[in-house]
């Protein structure tokens, strides 16, 4: 089958127009460029064949000059300045407040790009993995789309650029921004536009949407992979997709994987693990209010995260401004969102402040709990009340103790055992069964360190242990978790947290159990507290509520200091 004849527009796009071979095409439809279309008109009205030949030569020369204005590959030394110039020259916003204007990188975007495109002394990329977290509406998707196009059009290795997300529809958001940049600007003569693919013939490369089925993506050679809203990556297929991209980076010189996202509601997922490991392992700095930057140049990781601190007051608009770096984000609009009955506190925190939340009906917010942190210690020989939430197997067992200081603030501590490695615990027990003897011994040790007024327990699993503790001289009392006193205890605990009348030491294990709880108020006005997910344990919270409720009833007493020989 004969190869189809190229149109004049295709010859211009490919840089293949020749005056001696393609002059006849000048009689066809006018091309988009006004100057070249003017030469076409001159060709049509030429008085002689020689004049037509001269016009065709002039057209070819003009076409080559236009070809020189196309984006050309840049091999080494690519940096943030080159990216910013490329954006301004080739991209036009198609929607939003900047519609119709060239894509000039904002200061916050330029700062990220400058760092992410930084190179070492050999001209190689420093970062191969980027994590960009920013609240909704700050322009992360257009930025990512532009970076994908930049890689497509400036690499000479037949680049493969991928747009991925939790679903194919979500992945099309970044892709559609890229397509709009092509269709609205000078790249239309350079890039072929398809439904799910942008093709750059000169470089034999493409930018395309891929499905969330990770098992189908292994084998690809990745130049650039963009993962949108990484917080929804929760399934094994999502994990496979991420691994397919990350394990392919070594196949290409200076390839990279970029995750753009808002915060999520599950820190056990992919993004949660990336977030926690970044905070724990990277060299962190906070160059601006609202921005945390983490770098690991040796392993090529850049963490760039805008948010409001968990300890910030929810209605502090200075933190809103710091967390939302885009100039077009109007605090008046955020205020309306905050006051809208259709926007929950959890949604506002996650989407507009980029704070991690748990669920829409989370019982105690991270900010409220963090605000209760205190460095005050429970003194030796202080009078404490102990709460126990026990189990035998497949779960967790928690012991909490509480003391009321002279100001009436309750200090709470906890110690947690679990048979499951994935459950936050101070002690992980092998064999699938909690050894209650270890729990009994721990409580006995508390009795040696403090003056234990009472050990309060749910009789379902701890009755035999309570008898043994009583025989050791400790006062014990049972408390059915379905009883009216326990319902009252939940309310007291909640009110104390919100009033700042409870203090904890910031123990991450206890914090996880507290933040794993969701709740609602029933028709009788009582809190109904439950696990957010069956796998998310709240035993440390239950024990703390029991200990708090008993300690709250005791009068505040002056602590007596003992001097031990």
C-alpha positions as CSV (number, residue, x, y, z in Angstrom):
1,X,0.0,0.0,0.0
2,X,1.4,3.4,-1.0
3,X,2.2,5.8,1.8
4,X,-0.4,8.6,2.0
5,X,0.6,12.0,0.7
6,X,1.4,14.5,3.4
7,X,-0.5,17.8,3.6
8,X,1.3,21.1,3.5
9,X,0.5,21.6,7.2
10,X,2.1,18.2,8.0
11,X,5.2,19.1,6.0
12,X,5.5,22.3,8.0
13,X,5.0,20.4,11.2
14,X,7.7,17.9,10.3
15,X,10.1,20.3,8.7
16,X,10.1,18.4,5.4
17,X,8.8,21.0,2.9
18,X,11.0,21.3,-0.2
19,X,10.4,24.0,-2.8
20,X,11.4,21.7,-5.7
21,X,9.1,18.8,-4.6
22,X,6.2,20.2,-2.8
23,X,5.5,23.6,-4.5
24,X,2.1,22.3,-5.9
25,X,0.8,22.0,-2.3
26,X,0.8,25.8,-2.1
27,X,-2.3,25.8,-4.2
28,X,-4.2,23.9,-1.5
29,X,-5.8,25.1,1.8
30,X,-4.0,28.0,3.5
31,X,-1.8,27.1,6.4
32,X,-2.4,28.5,9.9
33,X,0.6,30.9,10.0
34,X,-0.4,34.3,8.5
35,X,3.0,35.0,7.0
36,X,3.2,31.7,5.3
37,X,-0.4,31.9,4.2
38,X,0.5,35.3,2.6
39,X,3.3,33.6,0.5
40,X,0.7,31.0,-0.6
41,X,-1.5,33.8,-1.8
42,X,1.5,35.3,-3.7
43,X,2.2,31.8,-5.3
44,X,-1.4,31.6,-6.5
45,X,-1.3,35.0,-8.1
46,X,2.2,34.7,-9.6
47,X,2.4,35.8,-13.2
48,X,4.8,33.1,-14.4
49,X,6.3,29.8,-13.5
50,X,9.6,31.5,-12.6
51,X,7.8,33.8,-10.2
52,X,6.1,30.8,-8.6
53,X,9.4,29.0,-8.2
54,X,10.9,32.1,-6.4
55,X,7.8,32.3,-4.1
56,X,8.1,28.6,-3.4
57,X,11.8,29.0,-2.4
58,X,10.8,32.0,-0.2
59,X,8.1,29.9,1.4
60,X,10.6,27.1,2.1
61,X,13.1,29.6,3.6
62,X,10.4,31.1,5.8
63,X,9.2,27.6,6.8
64,X,12.8,26.7,7.9
65,X,12.9,29.9,10.0
66,X,9.6,29.0,11.6
67,X,11.0,25.5,12.2
68,X,13.8,27.2,14.1
69,X,11.2,28.7,16.5
70,X,9.8,25.3,17.4
71,X,10.9,23.9,20.8
72,X,14.1,22.1,20.2
73,X,15.7,19.5,22.4
74,X,18.2,20.6,25.0
75,X,20.4,17.8,26.2
76,X,22.5,19.1,29.2
77,X,22.2,22.0,31.5
78,X,18.4,22.0,31.6
79,X,17.4,23.9,34.7
80,X,14.5,25.8,36.2
81,X,15.2,28.9,34.1
82,X,14.9,26.8,30.9
83,X,11.7,25.2,32.1
84,X,10.2,28.6,33.0
85,X,11.1,30.1,29.6
86,X,9.6,27.1,27.9
87,X,6.3,27.5,29.7
88,X,6.1,31.2,28.9
89,X,6.9,30.7,25.2
90,X,4.7,27.7,24.5
91,X,1.8,27.4,27.0
92,X,-1.4,29.5,27.1
93,X,-3.9,29.0,29.9
94,X,-7.2,27.7,28.5
95,X,-9.3,28.0,31.6
96,X,-9.5,29.7,35.0
97,X,-8.5,33.2,36.1
98,X,-5.5,33.3,33.8
99,X,-7.4,32.0,30.7
100,X,-5.8,33.4,27.5
101,X,-2.6,34.4,29.1
102,X,0.9,32.9,28.8
103,X,1.8,30.4,31.5
104,X,4.2,32.4,33.6
105,X,5.3,30.3,36.6
106,X,4.3,31.8,39.9
107,X,7.0,32.3,42.5
108,X,6.1,29.1,44.4
109,X,6.0,27.1,41.2
110,X,9.3,28.5,40.1
111,X,10.9,27.7,43.4
112,X,9.8,24.1,43.2
113,X,10.9,23.7,39.5
114,X,14.3,25.3,40.3
115,X,15.0,22.8,43.0
116,X,13.4,19.7,41.2
117,X,15.4,20.4,38.0
118,X,18.7,21.1,39.8
119,X,21.7,19.2,38.4
120,X,25.0,17.9,39.8
121,X,28.5,18.7,38.6
122,X,28.1,16.2,35.8
123,X,24.9,17.7,34.5
124,X,22.7,14.9,35.8
125,X,19.4,15.3,37.5
126,X,19.7,15.2,41.3
127,X,16.1,14.2,42.0
128,X,14.4,11.2,40.4
129,X,11.4,11.1,42.8
130,X,9.4,14.2,43.6
131,X,6.5,14.5,46.1
132,X,4.6,17.8,45.7
133,X,1.8,18.4,48.2
134,X,-0.4,21.5,48.0
135,X,-4.0,22.2,48.7
136,X,-6.7,22.0,46.1
137,X,-7.0,24.8,43.6
138,X,-3.4,25.9,43.7
139,X,-2.5,24.8,40.1
140,X,-0.6,21.6,40.7
141,X,-2.2,19.7,37.8
142,X,-1.4,22.4,35.1
143,X,2.1,22.6,36.5
144,X,2.6,18.8,36.2
145,X,1.0,18.7,32.7
146,X,3.5,21.4,31.6
147,X,6.4,19.5,33.0
148,X,5.3,16.4,31.2
149,X,5.1,18.3,27.9
150,X,8.5,19.8,28.5
151,X,10.0,16.3,28.9
152,X,8.2,15.2,25.8
153,X,9.5,18.0,23.7
154,X,13.0,18.5,24.9
155,X,14.3,15.0,25.2
156,X,15.9,13.1,22.2
157,X,15.5,9.6,23.5
158,X,11.9,8.9,22.0
159,X,10.5,9.9,25.4
160,X,7.6,8.1,27.1
161,X,5.7,10.3,29.4
162,X,2.9,8.8,31.5
163,X,-0.1,10.4,33.3
164,X,-1.5,8.1,36.0
165,X,-3.9,8.3,38.9
166,X,-6.2,6.2,41.0
167,X,-8.5,5.9,38.0
168,X,-8.2,6.5,34.3
169,X,-10.7,9.4,34.6
170,X,-8.6,11.1,37.3
171,X,-5.4,10.6,35.2
172,X,-7.1,12.4,32.3
173,X,-7.2,15.7,34.4
174,X,-3.4,16.2,34.0
175,X,-3.5,14.9,30.4
176,X,-6.3,17.3,29.5
177,X,-4.4,20.3,30.8
178,X,-1.5,19.2,28.6
179,X,-3.8,18.8,25.6
180,X,-5.3,22.3,26.2
181,X,-1.8,23.8,26.2
182,X,-1.1,22.2,22.8
183,X,-4.4,23.2,21.3
184,X,-4.3,26.8,22.5
185,X,-0.7,27.7,21.7
186,X,2.1,27.4,19.2
187,X,2.6,23.7,19.8
188,X,-0.4,22.7,17.7
189,X,1.9,22.5,14.6
190,X,4.4,20.4,16.6
191,X,2.3,17.8,18.5
192,X,-0.4,15.5,17.2
193,X,-3.4,15.4,19.5
194,X,-5.2,12.1,20.3
195,X,-7.9,11.2,22.8
196,X,-5.5,9.6,25.2
197,X,-2.1,10.5,23.7
198,X,0.0,13.4,22.6
199,X,2.6,12.5,20.0
200,X,5.7,14.4,19.1
201,X,6.8,13.1,15.7
202,X,10.2,14.8,15.6
203,X,11.2,13.0,18.7
204,X,9.1,9.8,18.2
205,X,7.8,10.3,21.7
206,X,4.4,10.4,23.4
207,X,2.6,11.6,26.5
208,X,-0.3,9.3,27.3
209,X,-2.8,8.3,29.9
210,X,-2.4,4.8,31.5
211,X,-4.8,2.8,33.5
212,X,-4.6,2.2,37.2
213,X,-3.9,-1.5,36.6
214,X,-0.2,-1.6,37.6
215,X,0.3,-5.2,36.4
216,X,-0.2,-3.9,32.8
217,X,2.5,-1.2,33.1
218,X,5.6,-3.3,33.9
219,X,7.9,-3.4,30.9
220,X,7.5,0.3,30.1
221,X,10.6,2.5,29.7
222,X,9.7,5.6,31.7
223,X,11.1,9.1,30.8
224,X,8.6,10.9,33.1
225,X,5.7,9.6,35.1
226,X,3.2,11.9,36.8
227,X,0.9,10.4,39.5
228,X,-2.1,12.7,40.3
229,X,-3.7,12.6,43.8
230,X,-1.5,9.9,45.1
231,X,-3.4,9.8,48.4
232,X,-6.0,7.5,46.7
233,X,-3.4,4.8,46.0
234,X,-4.8,2.2,48.3
235,X,-5.1,-1.1,46.4
236,X,-2.6,-3.6,45.3
237,X,-3.0,-2.5,41.7
238,X,-2.1,1.0,42.7
239,X,1.0,-0.3,44.5
240,X,1.9,-2.3,41.4
241,X,1.5,0.8,39.2
242,X,3.8,2.9,41.5
243,X,6.4,0.1,41.6
244,X,6.2,-0.3,37.8
245,X,7.1,3.3,37.3
246,X,9.7,3.6,40.1
247,X,11.6,0.4,39.2
248,X,11.8,1.5,35.5
249,X,13.6,4.8,36.2
250,X,17.0,3.3,35.8
251,X,16.2,2.5,32.1
252,X,16.4,6.1,31.0
253,X,18.9,8.9,31.7
254,X,17.5,11.5,34.0
255,X,14.0,10.1,34.1
256,X,11.8,10.9,37.1
257,X,8.5,10.1,38.9
258,X,6.5,13.0,40.3
259,X,3.6,12.6,42.7
260,X,1.2,15.6,43.0
261,X,-1.4,15.4,45.6
262,X,-3.3,16.8,48.5
263,X,-3.1,15.1,51.9
264,X,-5.1,11.9,52.5
265,X,-7.0,10.2,55.3
266,X,-5.0,7.0,55.7
267,X,-1.3,7.2,56.6
268,X,-1.0,3.4,56.1
269,X,-1.4,3.8,52.3
270,X,1.2,4.6,49.8
271,X,1.2,8.4,50.2
272,X,1.0,8.1,53.9
273,X,4.1,5.9,54.0
274,X,6.0,8.3,51.7
275,X,4.9,11.2,53.8
276,X,6.0,9.7,57.1
277,X,9.3,8.4,55.7
278,X,10.0,11.8,54.3
279,X,9.5,13.5,57.6
280,X,11.5,10.9,59.4
281,X,14.4,10.4,57.1
282,X,15.0,13.5,55.0
283,X,16.9,16.7,55.9
284,X,14.0,19.0,56.5
285,X,13.7,22.8,56.5
286,X,10.8,25.3,56.5
287,X,12.0,28.1,54.2
288,X,8.6,29.8,54.3
289,X,5.5,29.7,56.6
290,X,3.4,26.8,55.3
291,X,6.2,25.1,53.3
292,X,8.2,22.1,54.4
293,X,11.1,20.9,52.2
294,X,12.9,17.6,52.5
295,X,15.9,16.6,50.5
296,X,17.8,13.4,50.0
297,X,20.3,14.2,47.3
298,X,22.1,10.9,47.6
299,X,19.0,8.9,46.8
300,X,17.4,11.5,44.6
301,X,14.2,12.3,46.6
302,X,12.6,15.8,47.0
303,X,9.7,16.4,49.3
304,X,7.9,19.7,48.8
305,X,4.8,20.1,51.0
306,X,2.5,23.1,51.7
307,X,0.2,22.8,54.7
308,X,-1.1,24.4,57.9
309,X,0.4,23.0,61.0
310,X,-1.8,20.6,63.0
311,X,-1.4,22.8,66.0
312,X,-2.8,25.9,64.2
313,X,-6.2,27.2,65.0
314,X,-8.6,26.1,62.3
315,X,-9.9,29.7,61.7
316,X,-6.5,31.4,61.7
317,X,-6.5,32.9,58.2
318,X,-2.8,33.6,58.2
319,X,-2.2,29.9,58.1
320,X,-4.7,29.6,55.3
321,X,-2.7,32.0,53.3
322,X,0.6,30.3,54.0
323,X,-0.7,26.9,53.1
324,X,-2.2,28.2,49.7
325,X,0.7,29.7,47.8
326,X,-1.1,30.5,44.5
327,X,-1.9,34.2,44.1
328,X,-5.4,33.6,42.8
329,X,-6.6,31.7,45.9
330,X,-8.9,34.2,47.6
331,X,-9.3,34.0,51.4
332,X,-12.8,35.2,51.0
333,X,-13.6,32.1,49.0
334,X,-12.0,29.9,51.6
335,X,-14.0,31.6,54.3
336,X,-17.2,30.9,52.5
337,X,-16.1,27.2,52.2
338,X,-15.3,27.1,55.9
339,X,-18.7,28.5,56.8
340,X,-20.7,26.4,54.4
341,X,-22.9,23.7,56.0
342,X,-22.0,21.4,53.2
343,X,-18.3,21.4,53.9
344,X,-17.2,19.4,56.9
345,X,-14.3,20.4,59.1
346,X,-12.4,17.3,57.9
347,X,-12.9,18.2,54.2
348,X,-11.8,21.8,54.8
349,X,-8.6,20.7,56.6
350,X,-7.6,18.1,54.0
351,X,-8.5,20.0,50.8
352,X,-7.8,23.6,51.7
353,X,-5.1,23.3,54.5
354,X,-3.5,20.0,53.2
355,X,-3.7,18.5,56.6
356,X,-4.0,14.7,57.1
357,X,-7.4,13.7,58.4
358,X,-9.0,10.3,59.0
359,X,-12.7,10.3,58.1
360,X,-15.5,12.8,57.8
361,X,-16.8,11.8,61.2
362,X,-13.4,11.7,63.0
363,X,-14.0,12.0,66.7
364,X,-10.9,13.9,67.9
365,X,-9.1,15.9,65.2
366,X,-5.3,15.8,65.0
367,X,-5.1,19.5,65.7
368,X,-7.1,19.2,68.9
369,X,-5.1,16.2,70.1
370,X,-1.8,17.9,69.2
371,X,-2.8,21.0,71.2
372,X,-3.0,18.8,74.4
373,X,0.6,17.8,74.3
374,X,2.6,18.7,77.4
375,X,6.1,18.2,78.6
376,X,4.9,17.9,82.2
377,X,5.8,14.6,83.8
378,X,3.7,12.5,86.2
379,X,5.8,12.6,89.4
380,X,7.0,9.5,91.3
381,X,4.6,8.4,94.0
382,X,1.8,10.5,92.4
383,X,-1.7,9.2,92.9
384,X,-2.9,7.6,89.6
385,X,-5.9,5.7,88.3
386,X,-5.3,2.8,85.9
387,X,-7.6,1.8,83.0
388,X,-7.4,-1.6,81.2
389,X,-8.8,-2.6,77.8
390,X,-7.8,-6.3,77.4
391,X,-8.0,-9.1,74.8
392,X,-6.6,-12.5,74.3
393,X,-5.7,-12.8,70.6
394,X,-5.9,-11.1,67.3
395,X,-6.3,-7.7,68.8
396,X,-4.5,-5.3,71.2
397,X,-4.4,-4.8,75.0
398,X,-3.8,-1.4,76.5
399,X,-3.1,-0.1,80.0
400,X,-3.5,3.6,80.6
401,X,-2.9,5.7,83.8
402,X,-4.0,9.2,84.6
403,X,-3.1,11.8,87.3
404,X,-4.7,15.1,88.1
405,X,-2.2,18.0,88.8
406,X,-2.7,20.9,91.1
407,X,-4.3,23.0,88.3
408,X,-6.9,20.2,87.7
409,X,-5.4,19.1,84.3
410,X,-5.4,15.3,83.8
411,X,-2.1,13.8,82.5
412,X,-2.6,10.6,80.6
413,X,-0.1,7.9,79.6
414,X,-0.5,4.5,78.0
415,X,1.3,1.2,77.2
416,X,-0.1,-1.0,74.4
417,X,0.6,-4.7,73.4
418,X,-0.5,-6.2,70.0
419,X,-0.3,-9.5,68.2
420,X,-0.3,-7.7,64.8
421,X,2.8,-6.1,63.4
422,X,0.7,-3.5,61.5
423,X,-1.0,-2.2,64.7
424,X,0.7,0.7,66.5
425,X,2.0,-0.8,69.8
426,X,4.8,-0.5,72.3
427,X,5.2,-4.3,72.4
428,X,4.5,-6.7,69.5
429,X,3.7,-10.2,70.7
430,X,4.6,-13.2,68.7
431,X,2.4,-16.3,68.5
432,X,-1.0,-14.6,68.1
433,X,-1.9,-14.4,71.9
434,X,-1.5,-11.6,74.4
435,X,0.3,-12.9,77.5
436,X,-1.8,-11.3,80.3
437,X,0.9,-12.2,82.8
438,X,3.0,-9.5,81.2
439,X,0.2,-7.0,81.5
440,X,-0.3,-8.0,85.2
441,X,3.4,-7.5,85.8
442,X,3.3,-4.1,84.1
443,X,0.4,-2.9,86.3
444,X,2.2,-4.2,89.4
445,X,5.3,-2.2,88.4
446,X,3.1,0.9,88.1
447,X,2.0,0.2,91.6
448,X,5.6,0.3,92.8
449,X,6.3,3.5,90.9
450,X,3.0,5.4,91.7
451,X,0.3,5.2,94.3
452,X,-2.4,3.4,92.3
453,X,-5.8,4.3,93.7
454,X,-7.7,1.9,91.4
455,X,-7.4,-0.4,88.5
456,X,-10.5,-0.3,86.4
457,X,-11.1,-2.9,83.8
458,X,-13.7,-4.4,81.4
459,X,-14.6,-7.8,82.9
460,X,-14.9,-9.4,79.5
461,X,-11.3,-10.5,79.3
462,X,-9.6,-9.3,82.5
463,X,-11.6,-10.7,85.4
464,X,-9.0,-13.4,86.3
465,X,-6.1,-11.0,86.1
466,X,-8.0,-8.5,88.3
467,X,-8.3,-11.2,91.0
468,X,-4.5,-11.7,90.9
469,X,-3.8,-7.9,91.1
470,X,-6.2,-7.7,94.0
471,X,-4.2,-10.4,95.7
472,X,-1.1,-8.3,95.2
473,X,-2.7,-5.5,97.2
474,X,-4.1,-3.3,94.4
475,X,-7.7,-2.0,94.4
476,X,-9.6,-3.2,91.4
477,X,-13.1,-2.3,89.9
478,X,-14.9,-3.5,86.8
479,X,-16.6,-1.2,84.3
480,X,-18.8,-2.6,81.5
481,X,-18.1,-0.7,78.4
482,X,-21.8,-0.7,77.5
483,X,-22.8,0.9,80.8
484,X,-24.1,4.4,81.6
485,X,-20.8,5.4,83.4
486,X,-18.8,4.5,80.3
487,X,-21.1,6.6,78.1
488,X,-20.5,9.4,80.5
489,X,-16.8,8.8,80.4
490,X,-16.7,9.2,76.6
491,X,-18.4,12.6,76.9
492,X,-16.0,13.7,79.7
493,X,-12.9,12.7,77.7
494,X,-14.1,14.5,74.6
495,X,-14.9,17.7,76.5
496,X,-11.6,17.7,78.3
497,X,-9.6,17.4,75.0
498,X,-11.5,20.3,73.5
499,X,-11.2,22.4,76.6
500,X,-7.4,21.7,77.0
501,X,-8.1,20.0,80.4
502,X,-6.2,16.8,79.3
503,X,-2.5,16.5,78.6
504,X,-0.4,13.8,77.0
505,X,3.3,13.5,76.2
506,X,2.9,13.2,72.4
507,X,3.4,9.4,72.3
508,X,2.9,8.4,68.7
509,X,1.4,5.0,69.6
510,X,-1.3,6.4,71.8
511,X,-1.9,9.2,69.2
512,X,-2.6,6.6,66.5
513,X,-5.2,4.9,68.7
514,X,-6.9,8.2,69.5
515,X,-7.0,9.3,65.8
516,X,-8.3,5.9,64.7
517,X,-11.7,6.6,66.3
518,X,-14.8,7.8,64.5
519,X,-17.9,8.8,66.3
520,X,-21.4,10.2,66.1
521,X,-24.0,11.3,68.7
522,X,-27.0,9.0,69.0
523,X,-30.6,10.1,69.5
524,X,-30.1,10.1,73.3
525,X,-27.2,12.5,73.0
526,X,-24.5,10.0,73.8
527,X,-21.3,9.5,71.9
528,X,-21.1,6.2,69.8
529,X,-17.4,5.7,69.3
530,X,-16.1,3.1,66.8
531,X,-13.0,2.2,64.8
532,X,-12.6,4.0,61.5
533,X,-11.6,0.7,60.0
534,X,-11.7,-2.8,61.5
535,X,-7.9,-3.0,61.2
536,X,-7.4,0.4,63.0
537,X,-7.2,-0.3,66.7
538,X,-8.5,2.1,69.4
539,X,-7.6,0.1,72.6
540,X,-5.2,2.7,73.8
541,X,-8.0,5.3,73.6
542,X,-10.5,3.1,75.5
543,X,-8.1,2.5,78.3
544,X,-7.3,6.2,78.5
545,X,-11.0,7.1,78.6
546,X,-11.4,4.7,81.5
547,X,-8.4,6.0,83.4
548,X,-9.4,9.6,82.8
549,X,-13.0,9.2,83.9
550,X,-11.9,7.8,87.3
551,X,-9.1,10.3,87.8
552,X,-11.4,13.2,86.9
553,X,-13.6,12.4,89.9
554,X,-10.7,12.6,92.4
555,X,-9.8,16.0,94.0
556,X,-6.5,17.6,92.9
557,X,-3.9,17.0,95.5
558,X,-0.5,18.6,96.1
559,X,2.3,16.2,95.1
560,X,4.6,15.2,97.9
561,X,8.2,14.9,96.9
562,X,10.1,12.0,98.4
563,X,13.9,11.8,98.8
564,X,15.2,8.3,98.4
565,X,18.4,7.2,99.9
